[in-house]
Amino acid sequence: MDERKRKWMESNRESVANELLAQSIKVKEEAYIEMEVANDILRAQTMELADCLHFLNSILEIKAYLLLSSIRFFACLDLLMFPRVVGE
């Protein structure tokens, strides 16, 4: 009887250990899935921000071009309105 009781107790211990291991695995799998979802959201936000940055950089390039063009325009206008005589 003692041998049967020992085997039964050992079997119960193994069963409990297996249950705890299964629960631990399940918790870790759920945490992994949540992290993957969060990563997907962050990847999408990163792509959106990269698109916004590209758009804003385009605006800055256009602004720089327009500024340079206006400087050139006013320089030419200045030369037309106030011509300089060589030797002055």
Backbone as a chain_set.jsonl record, in Angstrom:
{"seq": "MDERKRKWMESNRESVANELLAQSIKVKEEAYIEMEVANDILRAQTMELADCLHFLNSILEIKAYLLLSSIRFFACLDLLMFPRVVGE", "coords": {"N": [[0.815, -1.196, 0.0], [1.927, 1.245, 0.747], [3.709, 1.651, -1.33], [1.993, 2.016, -3.511], [0.726, 4.349, -2.686], [2.916, 6.112, -2.661], [3.594, 6.121, -5.377], [1.231, 7.207, -6.373], [1.294, 9.769, -5.187], [3.609, 10.737, -6.352], [2.841, 10.76, -9.018], [0.796, 12.658, -8.875], [2.315, 14.924, -8.175], [3.844, 15.193, -10.504], [1.799, 15.696, -12.294], [0.78, 18.149, -11.342], [3.061, 19.715, -11.697], [3.252, 19.613, -14.486], [0.88, 20.922, -15.152], [1.398, 23.498, -14.106], [3.575, 24.19, -15.712], [2.314, 24.207, -18.224], [0.495, 26.301, -17.817], [2.277, 28.41, -17.433], [3.517, 28.509, -19.916], [1.306, 29.197, -21.488], [0.701, 31.784, -20.487], [3.026, 33.138, -21.235], [2.854, 32.883, -24.034], [0.542, 34.396, -24.532], [1.443, 36.912, -23.697], [3.439, 37.272, -25.585], [1.933, 37.418, -27.945], [0.479, 39.77, -27.433], [2.606, 41.551, -27.43], [3.47, 41.354, -30.062], [1.27, 42.452, -31.39], [1.409, 45.063, -30.397], [3.877, 45.76, -31.517], [3.234, 45.649, -34.242], [1.486, 47.813, -34.393], [3.258, 49.892, -33.729], [5.02, 49.682, -35.907], [3.325, 50.444, -38.007], [2.761, 53.079, -37.22], [5.327, 54.119, -37.391], [5.752, 54.012, -40.147], [3.789, 55.833, -40.981], [4.756, 58.178, -39.782], [7.187, 58.398, -41.107], [6.28, 58.923, -43.687], [5.061, 61.412, -43.213], [7.33, 62.904, -42.5], [8.757, 62.816, -44.888], [7.011, 64.281, -46.516], [7.082, 66.785, -45.181], [9.783, 67.418, -45.526], [9.791, 67.731, -48.274], [8.268, 70.05, -48.493], [10.015, 71.849, -47.253], [12.113, 71.786, -49.1], [10.866, 72.928, -51.331], [10.289, 75.447, -50.269], [12.907, 76.406, -49.855], [13.784, 76.49, -52.493], [12.01, 78.395, -53.559], [12.712, 80.608, -52.001], [15.373, 81.016, -52.787], [14.904, 81.527, -55.479], [13.419, 83.906, -55.264], [15.328, 85.6, -54.174], [17.143, 85.692, -56.27], [15.471, 86.857, -58.174], [14.926, 89.415, -57.048], [17.512, 90.4, -56.991], [18.098, 90.596, -59.707], [16.091, 92.417, -60.4], [16.935, 94.616, -58.936], [19.299, 95.168, -60.277], [18.238, 95.94, -62.73], [16.699, 98.167, -62.065], [18.489, 99.839, -60.804], [21.012, 100.362, -62.399], [24.456, 99.712, -62.501], [27.284, 101.566, -63.119], [30.249, 100.766, -64.699], [33.275, 101.187, -63.032], [32.552, 102.945, -61.069]], "CA": [[0.0, 0.0, 0.0], [2.8, 2.402, 0.786], [4.273, 1.825, -2.687], [0.937, 2.594, -4.346], [0.529, 5.724, -2.227], [4.073, 6.876, -3.116], [3.448, 6.299, -6.834], [0.111, 8.126, -6.58], [1.772, 11.097, -4.824], [4.569, 11.135, -7.392], [2.042, 11.056, -10.209], [0.131, 13.94, -8.625], [3.336, 15.966, -8.277], [4.151, 15.377, -11.93], [0.62, 16.303, -12.924], [0.764, 19.552, -10.936], [4.197, 20.354, -12.366], [2.872, 19.769, -15.902], [-0.14, 21.983, -15.227], [2.081, 24.77, -13.895], [4.354, 24.457, -16.913], [1.363, 24.558, -19.285], [-0.017, 27.651, -17.517], [3.367, 29.352, -17.669], [3.659, 28.617, -21.382], [0.146, 29.932, -21.989], [0.873, 33.185, -20.115], [4.09, 33.686, -22.08], [2.324, 32.983, -25.395], [-0.362, 35.545, -24.569], [2.271, 38.124, -23.626], [4.119, 37.377, -26.88], [0.932, 37.883, -28.916], [0.228, 41.185, -27.14], [3.779, 42.315, -27.857], [3.441, 41.387, -31.529], [0.238, 43.427, -31.763], [1.973, 46.385, -30.125], [4.918, 45.994, -32.523], [2.563, 45.959, -35.515], [0.994, 49.195, -34.291], [4.424, 50.772, -33.801], [5.513, 49.671, -37.284], [2.406, 51.265, -38.804], [2.987, 54.475, -36.847], [6.631, 54.495, -37.94], [5.558, 54.267, -41.576], [3.041, 57.086, -41.101], [5.659, 59.278, -39.439], [8.167, 58.52, -42.194], [5.579, 59.614, -44.777], [4.925, 62.83, -42.818], [8.649, 63.515, -42.585], [9.056, 62.983, -46.312], [6.172, 65.393, -46.972], [7.609, 68.031, -44.626], [11.051, 67.694, -46.205], [9.445, 68.249, -49.599], [7.861, 71.44, -48.303], [11.23, 72.627, -46.996], [12.847, 71.911, -50.363], [10.147, 73.909, -52.149], [10.505, 76.751, -49.643], [14.285, 76.816, -50.145], [13.838, 76.831, -53.917], [11.309, 79.67, -53.743], [13.519, 81.654, -51.386], [16.508, 81.258, -53.681], [14.37, 82.165, -56.683], [13.045, 85.3, -54.972], [16.573, 86.357, -54.024], [17.644, 85.936, -57.628], [14.56, 87.802, -58.832], [15.16, 90.77, -56.544], [18.853, 90.819, -57.414], [17.949, 91.028, -61.11], [15.275, 93.629, -60.389], [17.81, 95.668, -58.444], [20.204, 95.54, -61.372], [17.461, 96.639, -63.763], [16.246, 99.465, -61.575], [19.645, 100.669, -60.423], [22.178, 99.826, -63.089], [25.743, 100.208, -62.007], [28.223, 101.923, -64.173], [31.564, 100.224, -64.422], [34.245, 102.184, -62.651], [32.06, 103.785, -59.981]], "C": [[0.862, 1.265, 0.0], [3.393, 2.692, -0.585], [3.241, 2.458, -3.609], [0.708, 4.052, -3.978], [1.68, 6.61, -2.721], [3.971, 7.157, -4.612], [2.331, 7.293, -7.142], [0.542, 9.564, -6.283], [2.75, 11.621, -5.875], [3.845, 11.51, -8.672], [1.331, 12.394, -10.06], [1.113, 15.097, -8.741], [3.675, 16.257, -9.727], [3.004, 16.061, -12.649], [0.546, 17.798, -12.603], [1.885, 20.312, -11.639], [3.874, 20.592, -13.844], [1.826, 20.855, -16.076], [0.499, 23.358, -15.073], [2.901, 25.159, -15.119], [3.439, 24.892, -18.056], [0.809, 25.968, -19.072], [1.05, 28.708, -17.806], [3.569, 29.579, -19.164], [2.517, 29.448, -21.957], [0.28, 31.433, -21.692], [1.924, 33.839, -21.007], [3.639, 33.823, -23.54], [1.393, 34.181, -25.53], [0.414, 36.858, -24.532], [2.989, 38.347, -24.957], [3.158, 37.927, -27.936], [0.63, 39.361, -28.697], [1.392, 42.049, -27.621], [3.834, 42.407, -29.386], [2.415, 42.406, -32.034], [0.772, 44.846, -31.549], [3.053, 46.729, -31.15], [4.309, 46.333, -33.881], [2.051, 47.393, -35.522], [2.153, 50.171, -34.421], [5.002, 50.818, -35.212], [4.637, 50.546, -38.18], [2.606, 52.748, -38.491], [4.32, 54.979, -37.395], [6.511, 54.816, -39.42], [4.804, 55.577, -41.793], [3.945, 58.286, -40.819], [6.717, 59.482, -40.521], [7.54, 59.236, -43.386], [5.421, 61.105, -44.461], [6.256, 63.548, -42.937], [9.039, 63.767, -44.032], [8.276, 64.182, -46.876], [6.72, 66.728, -46.481], [8.957, 68.403, -45.259], [10.815, 68.234, -47.613], [9.039, 69.718, -49.513], [9.087, 72.324, -48.072], [12.055, 72.814, -48.266], [12.19, 72.952, -51.266], [10.366, 75.315, -51.587], [11.909, 77.268, -49.95], [14.422, 77.235, -51.606], [13.181, 78.189, -54.165], [12.096, 80.824, -53.146], [14.702, 82.013, -52.277], [16.041, 81.957, -54.955], [14.011, 83.623, -56.429], [14.293, 86.159, -54.772], [17.147, 86.685, -55.394], [16.787, 86.972, -58.354], [14.846, 89.23, -58.365], [16.555, 91.279, -56.884], [18.795, 91.314, -58.858], [17.152, 92.328, -61.191], [16.114, 94.826, -59.936], [18.755, 96.136, -59.538], [19.479, 96.304, -62.471], [17.066, 98.04, -63.319], [17.422, 100.402, -61.266], [20.911, 100.128, -61.106], [23.448, 100.485, -62.554], [26.66, 100.462, -63.18], [29.591, 101.395, -63.764], [32.503, 101.347, -64.075], [33.755, 103.096, -61.543], [32.56, 103.286, -58.663]], "O": [[0.542, 2.239, -0.681], [3.56, 3.853, -0.958], [3.574, 3.339, -4.402], [0.518, 4.896, -4.855], [1.445, 7.739, -3.154], [4.224, 8.274, -5.064], [2.455, 8.117, -8.047], [0.202, 10.479, -7.033], [2.72, 12.797, -6.238], [4.21, 12.482, -9.333], [1.268, 13.176, -11.009], [0.795, 16.13, -9.33], [3.781, 17.414, -10.134], [3.221, 16.909, -13.514], [0.281, 18.615, -13.485], [1.678, 21.426, -12.12], [4.187, 21.652, -14.388], [1.876, 21.623, -17.036], [0.18, 24.28, -15.824], [2.918, 26.325, -15.515], [3.753, 25.839, -18.777], [0.669, 26.737, -20.023], [0.753, 29.768, -18.358], [3.767, 30.709, -19.611], [2.737, 30.303, -22.815], [0.0, 32.261, -22.559], [1.736, 34.96, -21.478], [4.011, 34.787, -24.209], [1.447, 34.902, -26.527], [0.083, 37.803, -25.248], [3.131, 39.485, -25.403], [3.526, 38.796, -28.726], [0.535, 40.125, -29.658], [1.189, 43.141, -28.151], [4.21, 43.445, -29.93], [2.672, 43.132, -32.993], [0.61, 45.717, -32.404], [3.134, 47.871, -31.602], [4.813, 47.205, -34.589], [2.164, 48.1, -36.523], [2.051, 51.166, -35.138], [5.431, 51.878, -35.669], [5.146, 51.299, -39.01], [2.617, 53.578, -39.4], [4.428, 56.132, -37.813], [7.102, 55.785, -39.897], [5.143, 56.346, -42.692], [3.901, 59.287, -41.534], [7.098, 60.616, -40.815], [8.19, 60.062, -44.027], [5.621, 61.955, -45.329], [6.311, 64.679, -43.42], [9.591, 64.819, -44.358], [8.825, 64.992, -47.622], [6.819, 67.687, -47.247], [9.228, 69.581, -45.495], [11.557, 69.096, -48.085], [9.422, 70.527, -50.358], [9.184, 73.418, -48.63], [12.631, 73.88, -48.483], [12.875, 73.761, -51.891], [10.599, 76.26, -52.341], [12.078, 78.444, -50.272], [15.096, 78.218, -51.916], [13.721, 79.028, -54.886], [12.14, 81.908, -53.728], [14.989, 83.191, -52.489], [16.705, 82.869, -55.45], [14.264, 84.482, -57.273], [14.307, 87.326, -55.164], [17.582, 87.809, -55.648], [17.302, 87.845, -59.052], [14.989, 90.141, -59.18], [16.747, 92.484, -57.047], [19.385, 92.344, -59.185], [17.495, 93.228, -61.957], [16.006, 95.916, -60.497], [18.986, 97.332, -59.712], [20.046, 97.216, -63.074], [17.097, 98.983, -64.11], [17.329, 101.614, -61.457], [21.764, 99.516, -60.464], [23.468, 101.667, -62.21], [26.776, 99.654, -64.101], [30.024, 101.563, -62.624], [32.525, 102.368, -64.763], [34.511, 103.968, -61.112], [32.248, 103.868, -57.624]]}, "num_chains": 1, "name": "protein.A"}
